[in-house]
Amino acid sequence: MPPKLAFLLGVLFVVFVYRVVERRRAVNVSPALLLPLLWYMLVSSRSTGVWLSVLGVPVPSGGGDMEGSIIDRTVYFILCLIGLHILSKRSIEWRSIFRENRWLIVLFLFMLLSVAWSDYPWVSIKRLVKSFTAVVMALVVLTDADAFTAIDSILRRGAYLLVPFSIIVIKYFRDIGVEYDWSGTGVSWCGLSTSKNTLGQLAMTSALCFVWSIARNWKKKRPWAIFDYLYLAMSLYLLKGSDDAMSVTSLSVFGMGFFIFLISFYLRNKPPVASRALTASCVFILGILSILFVHTLSPLRQDSILGTVIHGMGRDMTISGRTEIWTDVLTVASRNPLFGVGYGGFWIGRTANIPWDEQMSWVLGEGHNGYLDVYLQIGLIGVLLLLAVAFSARQRIIQSFAADFEYGRYRMTFLVVILFVNLTESTFLRVEHSLWFLFLLSVISVPSQNERKMQETAVVKSDTVALELDV
């Protein structure tokens, strides 16, 4: 098929899905969700400046590796302003939001404070502003009338475009959708994303979204249900990746997310069991993280349990070179273990803080471990604050089960998935990453009307009991 014809058919298909399928779904969400939808599409694919460059539009860089594109900064700034305007028009109880998310606020304040000791304070400030924009986009979603429906709509509508067109560019526009290794023979798919790993994460998120939709509407007669299966099949196809390179992390994480989704059916009326299951999942992930760092400092044997698991996943004992990277960056991080080098102040193009970077033919922009990257930027204190955010969100997610079980289960699944992804990939604090946006959607708590009513009822009951005891 000629590439132009494939592109045209893709456009017609996506337009049909948006105009017909979404209309039949009759989902009641605010038109303001178009803003975070645009944000989700950008952070799931490539930045505005990159897409303009692909189309042949000259884009000023704005100052080299450390600065990024002035087009991107302008787009993010405009999105932030529009988002703040939307939030200002809504009736939001900011006091309760600040109270429920105090650990996240402390984390961002510490990121702001780290600008003081950053070697690149201007870069840190700009990246902090972009991080604030991600929070604004998340609040636009979470303060919608139905937060769960809003999140589901963002993920679904983003997948409507990104999934089929990733397949099209892989098949027909290979200069965009395919990458080659140093020898020019090994092929890895990147689709509309920036790498095979980010494509795998997009496909994993999309697959979980459509699995969720199929399961929730299993017994309903829906004329548009066939599209859920179609998009699930396309997502799994992308998740598989090329024969030469696939995202093993994304495949394994999808399996974990699917498992959590299945067992959560049995937790609907058992909040204590759900709480223990979520806590056990978080502790399990932290246990694996500890083992990986021990393996980095003192490599385990191939016949160990970890070695057997790694080889079973088709990887060597360095986990595709990751432990070698971790060894080098841990050496650098030991110079300032408590505070790090400052938010956004480590992976900065050719000015990275590792000695072998300037000899490489490509730029390494992450440590392939989210917890390690947080440690590099804002030190051990930053890692502890991030874990405090996750564990405090765990408790609020369990509490939300009674008010909206589906929403609570959604948050629980993606929280565990993202914590697991960051064992071998890096998405924490990376504003231009879809899983950081999804992490914010999972951990930020915006009390719904049902939750507020339940809280008010609990307060009334406690006051009544106290009054009766006094009498």
N, C-alpha and C positions, 0 to 999 in steps of 0.2 A: 504494500500500500504506500503511495506517495506520502511523504511527511506532512505536506500541507493539507492533504485530504484527512489524514489522521487527526491533525490539529483541529480542523473544522468540525469533524464528527465529535471530537471531545468537547468542543465548545457547545455544540447543539445538545449533547447528552447532559452536560452540567446545567445548562440553562433549563432544560426540561425538568431535571431533578429539583432545582430551586423553585421554579414557577409552579410545577404541578404536584410533586411529591410533598413538598413542604406545606403547600396550601391544603392538601388533603389531611395532613397530620393535624392541622388546625391548632398549633401550639400557641398559647397566649403568652408572649414575651414582649418586652418593651422594644420599640425601634432603636433605642439607645444601645442595644446590644451589638449593633453594627460596628460600633467603635472597638470594643474588646475583640470582636470577631476579626477585624482587620489586624489588630495587634497579634492575635493568636496565629493568623496566617503568616505574618511577617516573621515571628520568632520560631515558627515551625519550618520555614523555608529559608529564604535569604533576605538580607536587608534591602531597603528601597534602592540604595546606591548600587548594590550589586546587580539588581534586576535592570536598572537603567543602563548599566554597563553592558549587560548581556544583550540588550536591545540596541546597542550602539550609540547610546547617548553619553557624551563625555561628562564625567562627574568629577568635580574638584575634590581632592582628598582632604583638604583642610589642615594639612600639617604633618604628613608622614604616618608611620606605623602607630604612633602613640595617640593620634588624634582621631582617626576614623574619618568617615565622610561627613561633610557639612550638610549634605542632603539628609542623611540619617538623623543627625542631631536635630535638624529642623522638623522632620516628621515626628520624632519622639516628643519634641517640645509642644507641637501643635496638638498631638493626641493627648498629652498631659493636660493642657489647658482646657480642651473640650471635655475631658473626663472630669476635671474639677468643677466645671460649669454644670455638668449633669448632676454631680453629687450635691452641689449647692442648691439645686432645685428640688431635691428629694427630702422628705421628712425622715431624718436619720437621727437616732439617739447616739450621738457620738460618745457620750460619757460611758455608755454600756459597751460600745465597741472598744474604747481604750482600755476599759477594765478587763474585758475578756481576752484582749490580745497584748497584755502588758509585756510578756516575754519577747514578742516580736518587735515591739516598740523599743525595748532595751537593746535588742540585737542591732536595729538600725541606728540607734543613738551611738552604740559602740563603733559601728562602721563609720559614722560621721566623725567620731572622735579620732579614729585611726588616721584621718587625713593629716593630723598634726605631726605624725612621725613617718608619713609616706615620703619616699624619695621623689614621687611624681604627684604632688598634691593636686595639681590642676586636672590630671587624668582621673585621680580618685574622686574628685568632686563631680566631674561629668558623669562618671559611671554610677555614682551614688544618685544623681538626679534621674538617670535612666532607671535605676532600681526603684526609685519612688514612683516613676511612671507605671511600672509593673504593678505596684500596690494599688495605684489609682484605678487601673484597668480591672484588677480583681474586685475592688469594691463596687465598681459599676455593675459587675455581674452579680455579686453577692447581695447587693441591696435592691435587686429587682424583686418583683412581687413574689416569685417562686424561685429561690436560689438554685434548687436542684434542676428544675426545668431549664433555667438559664444556662447552667454549666453544660448540661447535656446538649442543648441547642448549639452552643459555641463549638463543642467538640465535633458534633455531627455536621454542622454546616461547614466547618473548616475541612473536614474529611471529604465532603462532597466535591470540592475542587482539588485539594492537594493529592488525594490518593489516585484518581484516574489520570491526572496530568503527570504525576510522577511516573506512572507506567508508560505514558505516551513519550515522554522525553527519554526514558531509558531505551525504548524500542526505536524511536525515529529521530531523536535529536540527541545523539550520544555525546556530543561535545558539551552538553548541559547535564545530562542525566547519568553519565558514567565516568568513573575515574579509573586510571591505570596505575599499576605499581611501577617501581623504578625500572623494571626490565621492559615495560610496555606490553607485557603479555597477560598479567593478572588483572582481571576485571572486577571492579566493585561498583555496586549500584549506589547512587546518591539521590537520584530523582530530583525533586525540587528542593531537597534539603542540601546541607553542606557536606555530608559524608555518609558512609554506610551506617554508622552508628546513630546519627540523628534521624536518618530515614527509618531505621529499625525502631527507634523510639516513637516516631510519628505513627508507624504502622501498628505498633503495639498498643498505643493509646486508642487509635481508631478501632482496632479489632475488639478491644475490651468494651468500647462504647456500643458497638453494634451487637456484641454478644448480650450486653445488658438489655438493649432494646428488644431483641428477639425473645429473651427469657421473660421480660416483663409483660409482653403482649402475646405470649405463646397461645393462649386460648381465644384470642380475639380474631375476628375476621377483618383483616385489613387489606385493602386493595394495593397498598404500597409496600406490603411486607417483603415482597420479592427483592426490593432494593436494599433492605437490610442484609439479606443473604448475599446479594451481589457485592456490596461494599465490604462485607466480612471476607468474602473470597478474595477480593482484590487486596485487602489489607494483609491477609495471610500470605498471599503471593509475594508482596513486598517484604514481609517479615522474613520469608525464607531467604531472600537475597540471591546473589549470583552464585554460581557453582564455585567460583574462586574465592569469594569472600562473603561471609554472612555475619550479621550481628548476633553472636551467640548470647550476649548479655540480654538483648531484647527478647530473643526466643525464650530464654529461661525465665525472664521476668514476666513475660506474658503467661507462661505456665503457672507461675506463682500467683499472679493476679486472678487467673481463671480459677485456681484452687480456692483462693480466699472468697471469690464470688460465690462458689458452690457451697462452701461450708457456712457462709453467712446466712443461707436460707434457714438453717437450724438455730440461729441465734436471735431470731426476731423477738421472741418472748423470754429471752434469757440474757438480760443485760449483764449480770455478773459473769456469766460464762464468756460473753463477748468481750468484756473488759479483760479477763484473763488471757483470752486468745490473742487480742491485740497486743497486750503487754508481752506475752511470750514471743510474738513475732518480732517486736522491736528488740527484745533482749537477744534473740537468735541472730538478728542482723548485726548487732553490736559484737556478738561473739565471733561471727565470721570476720568482721572488721579487725578485731584484735588478732585473730589467727593470721590474717593476711599481713599485718604489720610485723608480727613475729617472724613470719616466713620471709619477709623482706630483709629484716635485720640478720636473721640466721636461717638460711634456706632449709626447708624440711626435705626429707628424702622422698624419692619418687614412689616408694611403696607405702608411704604414709596415707592416712585417710584423705588429706587434702590433695596429695599427689594423685591419688586414684581418681578423685572427682575432677581435677583439672585435666587429666589425660582423657577421662571419659567425655569431656566437652570438646575434645579435639585440640587442646592447647598444650604448650610446653610448660615447664615449671616456672618460667618467667611470666606466664600469662601474656604471651605475645609481646614481651619486652616491658611490661608494666612494672615489674618489680625492680628492673634496672633503673627506670625513671624515678621510682619512689625512693630508691637508695640515694640517688643524686640530690633530689629536691629535699629529702629529709636532712641531709647534711647541711644544705643552705638554710633550711628553716631553723636548725638548731642555734643559729646566731641570735634569734629573737623569739624563743619558743612561746612566751606568754602573749605577746602582742602582735607578732607577725610583722610584715613589711608595710602594712597599710592596705586598706581595701582597694582592690583593682591595681595594686602596685607591683605585682609579680610577673604575670604573663603579659608582657607588653612588647609584642613583635620581637625585633632583634635585640631589644634591651633587656631581655629576660635575665634572671639572676643565676643562671647555670652556665658553667664554663664552656660546655660543648655546643651550645646553641648556635654560635656564630659560624661553626664549621659545618652545620647541617645544610642540606640542599632544600629543606622545607622548615617552616616555622612551627614549633610545638606550642600550642596555645592553652594546654591544660595538662594536669597531672594524671588523668585517667583514674581519679578517685576524688569524689566530691568532698569527703571529710578532710583529705589531705590538702586540697586546694583552699578550703576554709582556714585550715591551720597555717598555710603559707601566708595568707593575706591578713588574717586578724588573730592568729595565734590560738593557743589552747583555750583562752577565755572565749574567743569566738566560737570554737567548736562546742564548748559547754553551753553557750547561749543558744546555739542552733539545736542542740539536743533538748534543751529546756523548752524551746518552741515546739518541737515534735512531741515530747511527752505531755506537755500541757494540752496540746491539741488532741492527744489521745483521750484524755479524760473528757473533754468537751464533746468529742465525737460520740463516746459512749452515752453521755447524757442526752444527746440529740436523738438517740434511737427511739425514745418514747414519743417525741414530737413528730419525727419524720424518719421512719426506719430506712427508706430507700436512700434518702440523702445521706444519712449517717453511714450506711453501708458503702455508698459511693466514695465518701471521704476516707473511710477506713481502708478500702482497697487501694486507692491511689496513694495514700500516705505510705503504706507498707511497700508498694511497688517502687516509689521514688526513693525511699530509704535504701532499698535493695539495689536499685540501678546505680546508685552512687558508690557502691563497692568497687566497681571497675570502670565507671564513667564519671564525668564531672558535670553536674547541673546546678548544684547549690550556688547561690549568689550570682549566677550567670544570667543577667537580665535578658539577653538575647537567646534564650533557650525556652522551648515550650514547656519542659518539665519543671522549670523554676516557676513559671506562671501557674502551672497545675498544682505545684506544691503550695503556693500562696492560696489558691482556691480551696485547698484541702485543710490548711491549718488556720486560716483567718476565720474567726467566729463572729458572725453577725446574727444576734438572736432574732429568730423569726417571731411572728405574732403568737404562734402556738407555744413556743418556748417561753415568751414573756408572760403569757397567761398562766403557764404551769408554774413559773417562778413566783408570780404574784399570788397564786393559790397556795403555794408552799409557805410563803411569808404569812399569809392570812391564817393558815392552819397553825403555824408555830406561835403566832401572837395569841390565837385563841387558847391553845394549850397552856401558854404561859399565864394568861389571864385566869384560866380555871385553877391552875395551881396556886396562884396568889389568893384566890377566893377560898 
